[in-house]
């Protein structure tokens, strides 16, 4: 209600808005154990997920490994990516899915088998931290280490856990992480995207220099 100015502008009240934005970014980055420059604000978890999946394909990823129990922000985006990058296109993208045990646990042996069968293919693995329907909590460390062992990047949709479960991304083998402010009492319409390696994703929303040029 008070600091509603454009944080990218140079007049006094706008610079106050920029200070508030910087403070919020640092607070979240500190909570996640990462530098503030690696935290990008988005409009929500869905935009963050889309930015990673579509951006990774734009950067040369040709295989994405996920699970059919993921949030629709992942599964529907993967369906669109498959349609847009089919076998008859110049740069086809293959999507493969890992199964679950009857109790909802991820089949880690199946994930390793899939990863070991395509080490020469640039691969992104996208598996959530906690399932939004079953409550199953996946092991970020075990998944990330497996991904990196086979040269794959790892993205996790952590919308259900950021702000509720302690995460130290400096120590976890996670390359990209999505979160949403409304899950931990932040304002609706705000999301977060953690990007470990600067420049590993392209700007997906063009026309402004905000958020380190990402959107």
Buried (B, 14 or more C-beta within 10 A) or exposed (E): EEEEBEBEEEEEEBEBBBEEBEEBBEEBBEBBEBEBEBBBBBBBBBBBBBBBBBBBBEBEBBBBBBBEBBBEBBBBBBEEBBEEBEEEEEEEBBBBBBEBEEEBEBBBEBBBEBBEEBEEBBBBBBBBBBBBEEEBBBBBEEBBEBBBEBEBBBBBBBBBBBBEEEBEBEEBBBBBBBBBBBBBEBEEEBBBBBBBEEEBBBBBEEEEEBBBEBB
